[in-house]
Amino acid sequence: MSIAILAATALTAAVLAAGYFALGFWTMLIFTSGFVTGLVLFSVRPGIVSFSAIRLPFFIAFGLFVVHRVEEYLFYFFDHLAAITGVATPNIASPSVILMVVLSVGAWLLVPVLAGKSRFGTYLAWTFFSAMGITELAHILVLPVIVGRAFQYFPGAASVVLLAPAAWWGLAILWRRARP
């Protein structure tokens, strides 16, 4: 097993643990699925991909991710999620939430620096695009169904309509170029 796979597995495990302590089991499954999916895709397609190949979809998706987080904040996403899970909205200053954000978003901020230079950079790109293009679809496909309001708005869903396709673009580039 390569160092990159070991490091990717360790970071994925750390994000899972931080997510569990910050959000509880069920919410952790949703929030961390991008890292798990990214790890699986990276295991299949671990080749180094230059950042220039994914630059445009990365920056578009990252900008839309910021818009998405603002939408979640404005429409009380975590309060709605707490109503579903029974787990109180986490304090954003709690050590577990800070650790989860540093490990996830902090790692994604390293994509422009590490992509193209290391296989670990490819893993981070896989996790980012997986989280934005697959995990965030829960706002549209999963959470409204759980609350019994299928095909109705759930906080965060509007921005996902643009965010997910931008991430799919990045996933498609990675799939084509990250050959072993």
C-alpha positions in Angstrom: 0.0 0.0 0.0 1.4 3.4 -1.0 2.1 6.3 1.3 -0.6 8.3 -0.5 -3.3 5.6 0.1 -2.3 5.4 3.8 -2.4 9.2 4.2 -5.7 9.3 2.4 -7.2 6.6 4.5 -5.9 8.3 7.7 -7.4 11.6 6.7 -10.7 10.0 5.8 -10.8 8.2 9.2 -10.0 11.5 11.0 -12.8 13.3 9.1 -15.2 10.5 10.0 -14.2 10.7 13.7 -14.5 14.5 13.8 -17.8 14.3 12.0 -19.1 11.8 14.5 -18.2 13.8 17.5 -19.4 17.1 15.9 -22.7 15.9 14.4 -23.6 12.4 15.6 -23.7 9.2 13.7 -26.4 9.8 11.0 -25.4 13.3 10.1 -21.7 12.2 10.0 -22.7 9.6 7.4 -24.0 12.3 5.1 -21.3 14.9 5.7 -18.3 12.5 5.4 -19.6 10.5 2.4 -17.6 12.7 0.1 -14.4 11.7 1.8 -15.3 8.0 1.7 -16.4 8.2 -2.0 -13.3 10.2 -2.8 -11.1 7.6 -1.1 -12.8 4.8 -3.2 -12.5 6.7 -6.4 -8.8 7.6 -5.6 -8.2 3.9 -4.9 -9.4 3.1 -8.4 -7.9 6.1 -10.2 -4.9 7.3 -8.2 -2.9 9.0 -11.0 -1.6 12.5 -10.6 -3.7 15.1 -12.4 -2.4 18.6 -12.9 -4.2 21.4 -11.2 -4.5 23.2 -14.5 -6.7 20.4 -15.7 -9.2 20.9 -12.9 -8.6 24.6 -12.1 -11.8 26.0 -13.7 -14.3 23.4 -12.3 -12.5 23.6 -8.9 -12.8 27.4 -8.5 -16.4 27.4 -9.9 -17.4 24.6 -7.5 -15.5 26.2 -4.6 -17.2 29.6 -5.2 -20.6 27.8 -5.4 -19.8 25.9 -2.2 -19.4 29.3 -0.4 -22.7 30.4 -1.8 -24.2 27.0 -0.7 -22.9 27.5 2.9 -24.4 31.0 3.0 -27.7 29.6 1.8 -27.6 26.9 4.5 -26.9 29.6 7.1 -29.7 32.0 5.9 -32.3 29.2 5.8 -31.3 27.5 9.1 -30.1 24.2 7.6 -28.6 22.9 10.8 -31.9 23.6 12.7 -33.8 21.6 10.1 -31.2 18.8 10.3 -31.4 18.8 14.1 -35.2 18.3 13.8 -34.6 15.2 11.7 -31.8 13.6 13.7 -32.6 14.7 17.2 -29.0 15.8 17.6 -28.8 19.5 18.7 -27.2 22.0 16.3 -23.5 21.9 17.1 -21.8 24.9 18.5 -19.5 26.2 15.7 -16.8 27.0 18.2 -16.7 23.4 19.6 -13.4 21.6 19.2 -15.0 18.8 17.2 -16.7 21.2 14.7 -13.5 23.2 14.3 -11.5 20.0 13.7 -14.0 18.8 11.2 -13.9 22.1 9.3 -10.1 22.2 9.4 -9.8 18.6 8.2 -12.3 18.9 5.4 -12.4 22.5 4.1 -8.8 23.0 5.1 -7.8 20.0 3.1 -9.8 21.2 0.1 -8.0 24.6 0.2 -4.8 22.6 -0.4 -6.0 21.2 -3.7 -4.5 24.1 -5.8 -1.2 23.6 -4.0 -1.0 19.7 -4.0 -2.9 18.7 -7.2 -0.5 17.9 -9.9 2.4 17.5 -7.4 1.3 14.4 -5.5 -1.1 11.5 -5.5 -2.4 12.9 -2.2 -3.4 16.1 -4.0 -5.4 13.9 -6.4 -7.1 12.3 -3.4 -8.0 15.7 -2.1 -9.5 16.7 -5.4 -11.5 13.5 -5.5 -12.9 14.2 -2.1 -13.8 17.8 -2.9 -15.6 17.0 -6.2 -17.3 13.9 -4.6 -18.6 15.9 -1.7 -19.8 18.7 -3.9 -21.2 16.6 -6.7 -22.6 13.6 -4.8 -23.0 14.3 -1.1 -24.6 17.7 -1.6 -27.4 16.1 -3.6 -28.8 14.9 -0.2 -30.4 18.4 -0.1 -32.5 17.5 -3.1 -32.8 13.7 -3.1 -32.6 12.5 0.5 -33.5 15.2 3.2 -36.8 16.4 1.7 -37.9 12.7 1.5 -37.0 12.1 5.1 -39.1 15.0 6.3 -42.0 13.9 4.1 -41.7 16.8 1.7 -40.4 15.2 -1.5 -39.9 17.6 -4.3 -40.0 20.6 -2.0 -37.3 23.0 -0.9 -34.9 21.9 1.8 -32.3 24.5 3.0 -29.3 24.4 0.8 -31.0 22.8 -2.2 -31.1 25.8 -4.5 -27.4 26.3 -4.8 -26.8 22.5 -5.2 -28.6 22.8 -8.6 -25.4 24.7 -9.9 -22.9 23.3 -7.5 -23.4 19.6 -8.3 -22.9 19.9 -12.1 -19.7 22.0 -11.6 -18.4 19.2 -9.4 -19.4 16.5 -11.9 -17.3 18.4 -14.4 -14.3 18.0 -12.1 -15.1 14.4 -11.4 -15.2 13.7 -15.2 -11.8 15.3 -15.7 -10.3 13.3 -12.8 -11.8 10.1 -14.1 -10.3 10.6 -17.6 -6.9 11.8 -16.4 -6.2 10.0 -13.1 -5.3 6.7 -14.5 -3.0 4.5 -12.4 
